[in-house]
Amino acid sequence: MADVKKETGRKILFSAQKNEGPFILEWVAFHKVIGFTDIVVFSNDCDDGSDVLLDALAEAGEIQHFRHDVPDDVAPQKNAANLALKQNLFRNGDWVMWLDLDEYLFVNSDDHSLDSLIQRLGDANAISIAWRFFGDSGITTWPGRQISPEFCMAERRRRNKRPQVKTLFLYNAYIAGLDIHRPRLVENATPENYPWISSSGKPVDPRFYDSGRGNLFNRITDDSRFYRFGQILHFCVRTPDMFAKKDRRGDGYFPVESNPVIRDQKFYKGKNFNQVAELSAMPLEAPIVRYMQGLLDNEDIRSACYNIDGFGMGLSD
């Protein structure tokens, strides 16, 4: 099996969603601004108009959108991943990352671009980037956008618990499957033929290469700077009014019949980190807003957006 690093030039953001309508436009704009060339979104069972918006974005050439029917005993995210692989949506040499609609890739470089991150990887074929939980910043009603100075409170950088990750990886013959946190590798993948680092810049824990595990290992275990190369801005609670709608979306990691109840105040309190202000992404705010405004010039996109309850440019439009 060849281990030569070849790239197609495609940088693909992959996701699976249900009823994430108010958040789609900013999430697409953010990741187009930093340099993803392709965005692939699978949707299922939407009743908030998000699938209509995704269709409009696809028609405009901004994304690829696939609706899928989920079997009763399969998790929606797993079904989406399986379909993506069966449909050969990825080619050898693509850079691929799976992010949910409440997750944003922030690159810690001068221009915050995806290309700058890939350049820093050197010979590495993958980088697992630490989650950083953001809280509600004391905002009680959804303001319309997340990347703004008013919505910037997060957990502290120094933390006791080792963070989970999301992974940007080179798609090639060593990839056996997709998982929401990282790819599953073939059995003979090693640090020598598929070098993999974390956002600390150090090699990942050897357990990342154990693809025989049911639950794939996905934490940074070294004690260095977790966010040296970047961070995943994770807005998992957002604001109380939006958190109250989480059950309408469900948790795509579980089959529908076993989906856990996540509209729970204990969960909200446990993930609502407002410990420090994190303003690193603010240089991206203006280009993101401009991109969103450009998308809204499209009549179909604008109509779909304003038919979604809770949509709004927010704060500074």
Buried (B, 14 or more C-beta within 10 A) or exposed (E): EEBEBEBBEBBBBBBBBBBBBBBBBBBBBBBBBBBBBBBBBBBBBBEBBBBBBBBBBBEEEBBBBBEBEBEEEBBBBBBBBBBBBEEEBBEEBBBBBBBBBBBBBBBBBEEBBBBBBBEBBEEBBBBBBBBBBBBBBEBEEBBBBBBBEBBBBBBEBEBEEBBBBBBBBBBBEBBEBBBBBBBBBBEEBEBEBBBBBBBBBBBBBEEBBEBEEEEBBBBBBBEEBBBBBBBBBBBBBBBBEBBEBBBEBBBBBBBBEEBEEBEEEEBBEEBBBBEEEBEBBEEBBEBBBEBBEEBBEBEBBBBBBEEBEBBBBBBEE
